[in-house]
Amino acid sequence: MSTRFSDHMLTGLFDDRPAATTVPVGGLYAATDERVVYQSDGADWITWMPVSTGLNDTFFEAQGDLVSATDINTPALVPLGLDDQVLMVDTGEATGIKWGTVAGLWDVTIAKATDESVTSSIALQNDNELLFTPVSGGIYLIEIVLVYGNPVGAGTPDLKVALGEDTTARGVFNTVGLSTADAAAASQILANRTATATFGTAATNRAATLRGTITGNGGSFVVQWAQNTANANPTIVRAGSILRHERIV
């Protein structure tokens, strides 16, 4: 003789459970408000399936939640990390994984796709491509490599560079390149769109490097540049120049 499973499965609210003594031993009761299945041992209801500790539509709490395990049959939430972080293994974490930044790797690299030039102007202008929006309060490591030139020849107009989100000093950058006298030059400038570093131009392309940190304010961080001396010969920032950034915290 066979028995249908449904003959021993009752459903309803937890408070509506019949007495365990009134159902066959082994009978099941699914409490729909608790998402728990109980079993009668003939005298009492005992927990048969604690669904609330498993995966269901109330398990997740926020956007981006992931599930890992802290032990056998023990799922746990892993909350979403910060922008641009990656998921990595960490056996010191209860879940065995965490969100973080991989040392030595840049989160984002922006490569300039087209040449951009200026003539007869010492007014700083925003580069059309070398910019990004940092998160307010985030600490960023930033490196900029400008490939630039003046195809007419050496000397003026040269190149003047500034950077930042606004006129508030939000960090400091070290700059390295050839000076306007074609000598090795290193300096420090504030990231405030006012302090500038200057570099000498030549007929062949040159490169200048700016590297530093900022505390983001949620605005647009841009590289600005202009001629150091106004001249009808163009100063060109070339395609292939890069801005790369990594969020530290």
C-alpha positions as CSV (number, residue, x, y, z in Angstrom):
1,M,0.0,0.0,0.0
2,S,1.4,3.4,-0.9
3,T,0.9,6.7,0.9
4,R,0.7,10.0,-0.9
5,F,3.2,12.6,0.4
6,S,0.5,15.2,0.4
7,D,-1.4,13.1,3.0
8,H,1.3,13.9,5.5
9,M,2.0,17.6,4.5
10,L,-0.1,20.3,6.0
11,T,0.4,24.0,5.3
12,G,-0.7,27.2,6.9
13,L,0.3,29.9,9.4
14,F,2.5,28.9,12.3
15,D,-0.2,29.8,14.8
16,D,-2.7,27.6,13.0
17,R,-0.7,24.3,13.4
18,P,-2.8,21.5,14.8
19,A,-1.5,19.7,17.9
20,A,1.3,17.4,17.0
21,T,-0.6,14.5,18.7
22,T,-3.4,14.8,16.3
23,V,-1.4,14.0,13.1
24,P,0.4,10.8,12.1
25,V,3.9,10.4,13.4
26,G,6.2,11.9,10.7
27,G,3.6,14.2,9.5
28,L,4.9,17.5,8.1
29,Y,3.6,21.1,8.6
30,A,4.9,23.9,6.4
31,A,4.5,27.3,8.2
32,T,4.2,29.7,5.3
33,D,4.8,32.8,7.4
34,E,8.1,31.4,8.9
35,R,9.3,29.5,5.8
36,V,10.0,26.5,8.1
37,V,8.8,22.9,7.8
38,Y,8.0,21.1,11.1
39,Q,7.6,17.3,11.7
40,S,5.5,15.6,14.3
41,D,7.2,13.0,16.5
42,G,3.8,12.0,17.9
43,A,4.1,14.4,20.9
44,D,5.6,17.7,19.6
45,W,6.5,19.5,16.5
46,I,10.2,19.5,15.7
47,T,12.0,21.5,13.1
48,W,12.5,19.4,10.0
49,M,13.7,21.9,7.5
50,P,14.9,25.4,8.6
51,V,14.4,27.0,5.3
52,S,15.0,30.5,6.7
53,T,18.7,29.7,7.0
54,G,18.9,28.7,3.3
55,L,18.5,30.7,0.1
56,N,15.1,32.3,-0.4
57,D,13.8,35.6,-1.5
58,T,14.3,37.1,2.0
59,F,17.9,36.0,2.4
60,F,19.4,38.8,0.3
61,E,19.5,42.3,1.8
62,A,21.0,44.8,-0.7
63,Q,22.1,45.3,-4.3
64,G,25.1,43.2,-5.2
65,D,24.9,40.8,-2.3
66,L,26.8,37.6,-3.0
67,V,26.6,34.2,-1.2
68,S,29.5,32.2,0.1
69,A,29.8,29.6,2.8
70,T,31.3,29.8,6.3
71,D,31.0,26.0,6.8
72,I,29.2,23.0,5.4
73,N,25.6,23.9,4.6
74,T,26.1,27.3,6.1
75,P,25.6,30.1,3.6
76,A,26.5,33.7,4.4
77,L,26.1,37.0,2.6
78,V,29.1,38.9,1.2
79,P,28.1,42.6,0.8
80,L,29.0,44.5,-2.3
81,G,32.4,46.1,-2.3
82,L,33.5,49.6,-3.5
83,D,33.5,50.8,-7.1
84,D,36.3,49.2,-9.2
85,Q,37.3,46.7,-6.5
86,V,37.6,43.0,-7.5
87,L,36.5,39.8,-5.7
88,M,39.5,37.9,-4.3
89,V,40.2,34.8,-2.1
90,D,41.1,35.5,1.5
91,T,41.1,32.4,3.8
92,G,41.3,34.7,6.8
93,E,37.7,35.8,6.1
94,A,34.8,33.8,7.5
95,T,33.4,33.4,4.0
96,G,36.8,32.8,2.3
97,I,36.4,35.7,-0.1
98,K,36.4,39.5,0.0
99,W,36.2,42.6,-2.2
100,G,39.5,44.5,-2.5
101,T,42.1,46.2,-4.7
102,V,44.9,44.1,-6.2
103,A,48.3,45.6,-5.3
104,G,50.2,46.8,-8.3
105,L,47.2,47.0,-10.7
106,W,45.5,50.2,-11.8
107,D,41.7,50.2,-11.5
108,V,41.2,52.3,-14.7
109,T,43.5,53.4,-17.5
110,I,42.2,56.2,-19.8
111,A,44.2,56.4,-23.0
112,K,43.9,59.5,-25.2
113,A,42.6,58.5,-28.6
114,T,43.2,61.6,-30.6
115,D,45.7,64.5,-30.8
116,E,44.7,67.8,-29.3
117,S,46.5,71.1,-29.9
118,V,46.5,74.7,-28.8
119,T,48.0,77.8,-30.4
120,S,48.7,81.3,-29.2
121,S,47.2,80.7,-25.7
122,I,48.5,80.4,-22.2
123,A,45.0,79.9,-20.8
124,L,44.7,76.5,-19.2
125,Q,42.1,74.3,-20.9
126,N,40.6,70.9,-19.9
127,D,41.9,68.0,-21.8
128,N,39.0,66.5,-23.8
129,E,39.8,62.9,-22.7
130,L,42.1,62.8,-19.7
131,L,39.5,63.1,-16.9
132,F,37.4,61.0,-14.5
133,T,35.0,61.5,-11.6
134,P,36.3,60.4,-8.2
135,V,34.0,59.3,-5.4
136,S,33.7,62.0,-2.7
137,G,36.0,61.1,0.2
138,G,37.8,58.4,-1.8
139,I,41.6,58.4,-1.8
140,Y,43.1,57.9,-5.2
141,L,46.6,57.2,-6.5
142,I,46.9,58.8,-10.0
143,E,49.5,58.7,-12.7
144,I,49.5,60.8,-15.8
145,V,51.9,60.4,-18.8
146,L,51.6,63.1,-21.4
147,V,53.1,62.6,-24.8
148,Y,53.5,66.0,-26.4
149,G,55.4,68.0,-29.0
150,N,55.8,71.0,-31.2
151,P,56.4,69.9,-34.7
152,V,57.9,73.2,-35.7
153,G,61.0,72.9,-33.5
154,A,62.5,73.3,-30.0
155,G,62.0,76.3,-27.7
156,T,58.8,78.2,-27.2
157,P,55.8,77.6,-27.0
158,D,56.6,74.8,-24.5
159,L,53.9,73.1,-22.3
160,K,52.2,74.1,-19.1
161,V,50.2,71.6,-17.1
162,A,47.8,71.8,-14.1
163,L,45.3,69.3,-12.7
164,G,42.6,68.8,-10.1
165,E,38.8,68.9,-9.5
166,D,38.6,72.6,-8.6
167,T,40.6,75.4,-7.0
168,T,40.8,73.6,-3.6
169,A,44.1,71.8,-3.0
170,R,43.0,68.1,-2.9
171,G,46.4,66.5,-3.2
172,V,50.0,66.8,-4.3
173,F,51.7,65.6,-7.5
174,N,55.4,64.9,-8.3
175,T,56.3,65.9,-11.9
176,V,59.2,64.7,-14.0
177,G,60.3,65.7,-17.5
178,L,62.5,67.8,-19.6
179,S,62.5,71.5,-18.6
180,T,62.1,74.4,-21.0
181,A,65.9,74.5,-21.0
182,D,66.0,70.8,-22.0
183,A,67.4,69.8,-18.6
184,A,66.1,67.2,-16.3
185,A,63.4,68.7,-14.2
186,A,61.4,67.5,-11.2
187,S,58.9,69.5,-9.2
188,Q,55.8,69.3,-7.0
189,I,52.5,70.9,-7.7
190,L,49.2,71.0,-5.8
191,A,46.1,69.4,-7.4
192,N,44.2,72.7,-7.4
193,R,43.9,73.7,-11.2
194,T,46.2,76.6,-10.4
195,A,49.7,75.3,-9.6
196,T,51.5,74.4,-12.8
197,A,54.5,72.4,-14.1
198,T,56.3,73.4,-17.3
199,F,58.1,71.2,-19.8
200,G,60.1,72.0,-22.9
201,T,58.8,71.2,-26.4
202,A,60.8,69.8,-29.4
203,A,60.1,68.7,-32.9
204,T,60.1,65.1,-31.7
205,N,57.6,63.8,-29.2
206,R,58.5,64.0,-25.5
207,A,56.9,62.6,-22.4
208,A,56.2,64.1,-19.0
209,T,55.0,62.2,-15.9
210,L,52.8,63.4,-13.1
211,R,52.1,61.1,-10.2
212,G,50.3,61.8,-6.9
213,T,47.3,61.3,-4.7
214,I,44.0,63.1,-4.1
215,T,41.0,63.0,-1.8
216,G,38.0,63.0,-4.1
217,N,35.2,65.5,-3.8
218,G,32.8,64.0,-6.3
219,G,33.6,66.5,-9.1
220,S,35.5,66.0,-12.4
221,F,39.2,65.5,-12.0
222,V,40.8,66.9,-15.2
223,V,44.2,67.4,-16.7
224,Q,44.6,71.0,-17.9
225,W,47.3,72.3,-20.2
226,A,48.3,75.2,-22.4
227,Q,51.3,76.8,-24.0
228,N,53.8,78.2,-21.5
229,T,54.5,81.1,-23.9
230,A,51.8,82.1,-26.4
231,N,53.0,81.2,-29.9
232,A,51.4,80.6,-33.3
233,N,53.3,77.3,-33.4
234,P,51.0,74.5,-32.0
235,T,51.6,72.7,-28.8
236,I,50.2,69.2,-29.2
237,V,49.2,66.6,-26.6
238,R,49.3,63.4,-28.5
239,A,47.1,60.3,-28.7
240,G,48.5,57.6,-26.5
241,S,48.8,59.9,-23.5
242,I,47.3,58.2,-20.4
243,L,45.6,58.9,-17.1
244,R,45.3,55.9,-14.8
245,H,43.9,55.8,-11.3
246,E,43.5,53.4,-8.4
247,R,41.2,53.9,-5.5
248,I,43.0,53.2,-2.2
249,V,40.1,53.6,0.2
